[in-house]
């Protein structure tokens, strides 16, 4: 009887990829906390995960807007429709919308969720290895 590994692993494999992408977006926000006119961004995790699970929407890709932009890889953070701008609580005078404390809190929460998804996947693989080896 064949095993459908994607069905066995469930949503955790997709969630792990999205958490990794969100980590990159949040790190970019933190790195640009002092950049004038930088607009903080975030992934709409729930929408992306639902779209990924249902297979209705293709994964967003990076779009070069200038001839000198470097080529994007599949592992790069999402751009285009997947990134949403954050609404600032109190934008700074230089137009920057990054709130470092909110970004750090979101980064910490995302890290915990990433670790939880990784733990779920690890346990799934341990269970699969137990079934295969019979130990």
Secondary structure, 3 states (H helix, E strand, C coil): CCCCHHHHHCCHHHHHHHHHHHHHHHHHHHHCCCCCCCCCEEECHHHHHHHHHHCCCCCCCCCCCCCCCCCCCCCCCCCHHHEEECCCCCCCCCCCCCCHHHHHHHHHHHHHHHHHHHHHHHHHHHHHHHHHHCC
